[in-house]
Amino acid sequence: MKEENCYFLFITLLLSVLVSSCVSPSKKADMVKPVKVTSPHGEEREIPAPKEEEIKSLELFMEILELVESAEDRKSVLPEIEGRYEKIIREYPEAPLAQESYWKLITIYVKDYSPPAYDKAEMMYDEFLEKYPQFFFKGFIEDTLGNSYYKNAEWTRLLKLAAPAYREYLDNGKQPRPSMLFMYSEANYHLGNIKEAEEGYKIVAELYPKLIVGIKSKKMLEKVGEKED
């Protein structure tokens, strides 16, 4: 079973504890028992009972949802939302929701701030990588940052974000996510690094010919070729 599927099953289990039980939060952890889940391939796996810090982190997460739903103006409650995400990260770092809280905070910094608070977002991203280098939220965070950089023509920042995926492909043959490789190419193109951009577009077009990024890369190669002629 994929890591992300286990994560969402785990969150579902925690939610069921909080919404279905009338006992105090301190007693809820004792009531939850491990559950067995079966993957589409018939593999059976046991999800352990949540720990107290995992339940506490979800309680904070639900408070955030309540704040968002009850507020007439999202901006007015942003400081409270940020504070709760930060509390999850600092006080419950081993809870699954700590990783998601990094993503949520970074999303706030690039979407709710005007102009985007890129320095704060990048600091959180670096911290996330140090703590959870292999966790699947890394891809979500990279897409959130990359899309914002692209939208605001922050090509230097975009190149710095996407370059590691490109280098890892060249050095280790690890196939990168299509979005990162395409963004690497686009950043180089807009920065005037035409040769590097062309090499990136070629890889995207070859690896992902039927995806939108592959089709766009092919068109960009034609555009670059016309300029060279």
C-alpha positions in Angstrom: 0.0 0.0 0.0 1.3 3.4 -0.9 2.5 5.7 1.9 -0.1 8.4 1.0 -2.9 5.8 1.2 -1.8 4.8 4.6 -1.7 8.4 5.7 -5.3 9.2 4.7 -6.6 6.0 6.2 -4.8 6.9 9.4 -6.4 10.4 9.4 -9.8 8.8 8.8 -9.3 6.6 11.8 -8.3 9.6 14.0 -11.4 11.6 12.8 -13.7 8.7 13.7 -12.3 8.8 17.2 -12.9 12.5 17.7 -16.3 12.8 16.2 -17.9 9.5 17.4 -16.7 9.5 21.0 -18.2 11.6 23.8 -15.4 10.9 26.2 -12.6 13.4 27.1 -9.6 13.7 24.7 -7.3 12.2 27.3 -9.4 8.9 27.2 -9.8 8.7 23.4 -6.3 7.2 22.8 -7.1 4.3 25.1 -10.3 3.5 23.2 -8.7 3.3 19.7 -7.5 -0.1 18.7 -5.3 -1.0 15.7 -7.3 -1.7 12.5 -6.5 -3.9 9.6 -6.8 -2.6 6.1 -6.6 -4.5 2.8 -5.0 -3.0 -0.3 -6.6 -3.3 -3.8 -4.0 -6.1 -4.4 -5.3 -8.1 -1.4 -2.4 -7.2 0.9 -3.4 -6.9 4.5 -1.8 -4.4 6.7 -2.4 -3.2 10.3 -2.5 0.5 11.1 -1.5 0.9 14.7 -3.6 2.8 17.2 -3.0 6.5 17.3 -0.8 8.0 20.0 -1.9 10.8 22.2 0.2 13.4 20.3 -1.4 12.3 17.1 -4.9 12.8 18.5 -3.8 16.2 20.0 -2.5 17.3 16.6 -5.7 16.4 14.9 -7.7 18.3 17.5 -5.7 21.4 16.6 -6.2 20.6 12.9 -10.0 20.5 13.4 -9.8 23.9 15.3 -8.2 25.3 12.2 -11.1 24.0 10.0 -13.6 25.5 12.4 -11.8 28.9 12.2 -11.9 28.8 8.4 -15.5 27.8 8.2 -16.7 30.4 10.8 -14.7 33.4 9.7 -16.3 35.9 7.3 -12.9 37.1 6.3 -10.1 34.5 6.0 -7.4 37.2 6.5 -8.7 38.1 9.9 -8.0 34.6 11.3 -4.8 33.9 9.4 -2.6 34.6 12.5 -4.6 32.1 14.5 -4.4 29.5 11.7 -0.7 30.0 11.4 -0.2 29.7 15.1 -2.0 26.4 15.3 -0.1 24.9 12.4 3.2 26.1 14.0 2.1 24.5 17.3 1.5 21.2 15.5 4.9 21.3 14.0 6.8 22.3 17.2 4.9 20.3 19.8 3.9 17.2 17.8 6.7 16.7 15.2 6.2 12.9 15.0 2.5 13.1 14.2 1.6 12.7 10.6 -0.2 16.0 10.6 3.1 17.8 11.3 4.3 17.1 7.8 1.0 18.4 6.3 1.2 21.5 8.5 4.4 22.5 6.7 2.6 22.3 3.4 -0.3 24.3 4.7 1.9 27.0 6.1 3.9 27.3 2.9 0.6 27.5 1.0 -0.4 30.4 3.2 2.9 32.2 2.7 2.7 32.0 -1.1 -1.1 32.4 -1.6 -2.5 34.5 1.2 0.4 36.9 1.6 0.7 39.8 -0.9 3.4 39.9 -2.1 4.2 36.2 -1.4 6.4 35.6 1.6 8.9 33.5 -0.3 11.7 33.8 2.3 9.5 32.4 5.0 8.1 29.7 2.7 11.6 28.6 1.7 12.8 28.5 5.3 9.9 26.2 6.1 10.7 24.1 3.0 14.4 23.7 4.0 13.3 22.7 7.5 10.8 20.2 6.2 13.5 18.6 4.0 15.9 18.3 6.9 13.2 16.5 9.0 11.3 14.5 6.5 13.4 14.1 3.3 11.4 11.1 1.9 7.9 12.0 2.9 5.4 12.3 0.1 4.3 15.8 1.0 7.6 16.9 -0.5 6.0 16.7 -3.9 3.0 18.8 -2.8 5.2 21.5 -1.4 7.4 21.6 -4.5 4.3 22.0 -6.7 2.9 24.7 -4.5 6.2 26.7 -4.5 6.9 26.0 -8.2 3.4 27.1 -9.4 3.7 30.3 -7.4 7.2 31.0 -8.8 6.0 30.4 -12.3 3.0 32.6 -11.9 5.1 35.5 -10.6 8.0 35.0 -13.0 10.4 34.2 -10.1 12.7 32.3 -12.5 15.8 32.2 -10.3 13.8 30.8 -7.4 12.2 28.3 -9.7 15.5 27.1 -11.1 16.9 26.6 -7.6 13.8 24.5 -6.7 13.8 22.4 -9.8 17.5 21.9 -10.5 18.0 19.0 -7.9 15.4 16.8 -9.7 17.2 17.4 -13.0 20.6 16.6 -11.6 19.3 13.5 -9.8 18.0 12.3 -13.2 21.3 12.8 -14.9 23.4 11.4 -12.1 21.2 8.5 -10.9 18.7 7.9 -13.7 15.9 8.6 -11.2 12.9 9.6 -13.3 11.7 13.0 -11.9 8.2 14.3 -11.6 7.1 15.8 -14.9 6.2 19.2 -13.4 9.7 19.7 -11.8 11.6 18.8 -15.0 9.4 21.1 -17.1 9.8 23.9 -14.6 13.5 23.5 -14.7 13.4 23.9 -18.5 11.1 26.9 -18.3 13.2 28.6 -15.7 16.4 28.2 -17.8 14.6 29.5 -20.9 13.4 32.6 -19.2 16.8 33.2 -17.7 18.4 33.0 -21.1 20.1 29.6 -20.5 18.8 28.3 -23.8 21.1 25.3 -24.1 20.2 24.1 -20.6 16.5 24.7 -21.4 16.7 22.8 -24.6 18.3 19.8 -22.9 15.5 19.8 -20.3 12.7 20.1 -22.9 14.2 17.1 -24.8 14.1 14.9 -21.7 10.5 16.0 -20.9 9.3 15.4 -24.5 11.0 11.9 -24.5 9.9 10.8 -21.1 6.3 12.2 -21.1 5.3 12.6 -24.8 1.5 12.3 -24.0 1.4 14.6 -21.0 0.7 18.3 -21.3 4.2 19.1 -20.2 5.6 16.8 -22.9 3.5 18.4 -25.6 4.5 21.9 -24.4 8.1 20.8 -24.4 7.9 19.6 -27.9 6.5 23.0 -29.0 9.2 24.8 -27.1 11.9 22.8 -28.9 10.3 23.9 -32.2 10.3 27.5 -31.0 14.0 27.3 -29.9 14.9 25.7 -33.2 13.2 28.5 -35.2 15.2 31.1 -33.3 18.4 29.3 -33.9 17.7 29.1 -37.6 
